[in-house]
């Protein structure tokens, strides 16, 4: 659920895969709604999946991506659909689950908090995920 403050002030989302600028889903889901884009990193672990998109799990490595800012939290409706996340469904039944995490500039400064879509490690392994030790994924 979103707080009242968040729904009025917009929302930030950390993206590391097909929603990054230049990737397959950016144009359709983000381009017309994003108001700011900034390179960013978060703690986690990144995997490439054989289906042609990545998954991030909780971890201690650095995952590289972008912090996207949107004027309205309505963007989460479309992103939840894309990521097969339903907030009222049990977490184990979602492909990804949406989490609120602290986001950092690549040089270490805190950029704030943002939503991110994480996959469980069990689902990553079941789907044949391959670790991306540099924390960067590209489908291009």
Secondary structure, 3 states (H helix, E strand, C coil): CCCHHHHHHCEEEEECCCCCCCCCCHHHHCCCCEEEEEEEEEEEEEEECCCCCEEEEEEEEEEEEEEEEECCCCHHHHHHHHCCCCCCCCHHHCCCEEEEEEEECCCCCEEEEEEEEECCHHHHHHCCCEECCCCCCCCC
